[in-house]
Amino acid sequence: MDNIKLQEMVQISFKVGRTDYGMLKIPAGTKVTHQTAAGYDENYHFIDEFEWLDRDPERVAQAKASRMSITSFNALIKSDMMTHGLNVPSDSCVDVAKMRSAVDVMLAASSNRAQLVDRIVDVEFVSHWGEGDVYSSARLDKDLGIISDVTISDNGAEYEEFLGHGMLLDTDGGVIEIALDDANFSNDIFLVASSNLKTAMVEYQQAKEQQACQASLGCG
């Protein structure tokens, strides 16, 4: 049974025969399947749920202009997706089972930290609110882009205007913040979009190498 979801929002065009549905924005957290009409094929990552189409602002506006209900307006595109499949990039997907396994590894990291030094990074988790920011410690699995083991804080319990979550990487020479998509898998596990993670980790690694160089050789 497939247990795969998008770890980031994907923009992709969808066309079946002469019908061009244009560019679609598929939200993070949407289920994906390897199942095809011919059988199971791990080379394909087909969208496997379609309710997000009924919440898409552009399609809602188009349905309204056509004087149709959004359900009726989306009936054909949903049928075409189910029949023909909408394949999305594999690097935008994550296997939730593997994600859960990685979380278990992180929670046990205190006992085998040496084996995980290249994979697990201590980060700071921040919740932005209109009333202020709340900071917590957390761990990042660089391989899967998973943030977990977030230390729950009582600070900000009375805050009401939620703005978003972020991850802070402290390089000693500065702080890198990565915005987190709130359309994630649960309240205590967060995924970093692969493109954001790659950029941040390059900056993080460069900063660490520069610090190591300065400490050992006095590099400028």
BELGI-V191468 format. One record per pair of residues at least 4 apart in sequence whose ideal C-beta (glycine too) atoms are under 7 Angstrom apart, sorted by the first residue. I is the first residue (numbers start at 1). J is the second residue. Records with the same first field share a line. If there is no record, write none. Layout:
BEGIN
I: J, J
END
This chain:
BEGIN
2: 32, 33, 34, 35, 48
3: 95, 96, 97
4: 32, 45, 93, 94, 95, 96
5: 29, 30, 31, 32, 93, 94, 96, 185
6: 10, 26, 28, 29, 30, 32, 88, 92, 93
7: 28, 92, 93, 94, 145, 191, 193, 194
8: 28, 92, 181, 193, 194
9: 25, 26, 27, 28, 181
10: 26, 88, 89, 92
11: 23, 25
12: 24, 26, 88
13: 22, 23
14: 21, 24, 86
15: 19, 20, 21
16: 80, 84
21: 77
25: 56
26: 30, 47, 52, 88
27: 52, 183
28: 181, 183, 184
29: 183, 184, 185
30: 47, 49, 52
31: 48, 49
32: 45, 46, 47, 48, 88, 93
33: 46, 48
34: 40, 41, 42, 44, 45
35: 40
36: 41, 44, 46, 85
44: 87
45: 87, 88, 90, 93
46: 85, 86, 87
47: 81, 86, 88
50: 78, 81
52: 56
53: 59, 74, 77, 78
54: 70, 71, 74
56: 60
57: 61
58: 62
59: 63, 70, 73, 74
60: 64, 70
61: 65
62: 66, 73
63: 68, 69, 70, 73
66: 73
68: 72, 73
69: 73
70: 74
71: 75
74: 78
75: 79
76: 80
77: 81
78: 82
79: 83
80: 84
81: 85, 86
88: 92, 93
91: 194
92: 194
94: 99, 144, 191
95: 99
96: 100, 185
97: 101
98: 102, 144
99: 103, 144, 146
100: 104
101: 105
102: 106, 141, 144, 146
103: 107, 146, 148, 189
104: 108
105: 109
106: 120, 139, 141, 148, 149
107: 149
108: 112
109: 113, 116, 120, 139
112: 116
113: 117
116: 120
119: 141, 142, 143
120: 139, 141
121: 140, 142
122: 137, 139
123: 138, 139, 140, 147, 167, 168, 169
124: 135, 137, 138, 168, 170
125: 136, 138, 147, 150, 167
126: 133, 134, 135, 166, 168
127: 133, 134, 156, 165
128: 133, 163, 164, 166
129: 133, 134, 156, 159, 161, 162, 163
130: 161, 163
131: 159, 161
132: 156, 159
134: 153, 155, 156
136: 150, 151, 152, 153
137: 151
138: 147, 148, 149, 150, 151
139: 148, 149
140: 147, 167
141: 146
142: 201
145: 191, 192, 194, 197
146: 189, 191
147: 167, 190, 192
148: 188, 189
150: 188
164: 179, 182
165: 180, 182, 190
166: 177, 178, 179, 180
167: 177, 178, 180, 192
168: 175, 177
169: 175, 176, 200, 204
170: 175
171: 176, 204, 207, 208
172: 211
173: 207, 211
176: 200, 203, 204
178: 192, 196, 200
180: 190, 192
181: 193
184: 189, 190, 191
185: 189, 191
192: 196, 197
193: 197
194: 198
195: 199
196: 200
197: 201
198: 202
199: 203
200: 204
201: 205
202: 206
203: 207
204: 208
205: 209
206: 210
207: 211
208: 212
209: 213
210: 214
211: 215
212: 216
213: 217, 219
214: 218, 219
END
